[in-house]
């Protein structure tokens, strides 16, 4: 009832529009329909190859307990640690799955 009456009708309209945009626009980015099944298979194959390369460099290193945090620490500081390569390998494996 107060939608049509009051001094802040414009704010109510914009609030509703923003709720609709915030609720629907991100799904357009999350669901990329432009990627074909063949491109998806190529991406998975490349992720497996990258994981194999990382495995060579992380040969005798134990897996990371928190790969996302270790990778973020590497990206933030630009300093590679003993947990960096195993963490990137674990994230690459997760992406490939």
HELIX and SHEET records of a PDB file:
HELIX    1   1 UNK A    9  UNK A   30  1                                  22    
HELIX    2   2 UNK A   37  UNK A   57  1                                  21    
HELIX    3   3 UNK A   67  UNK A   77  1                                  11    
HELIX    4   4 UNK A   84  UNK A   96  1                                  13    
END                                                                             
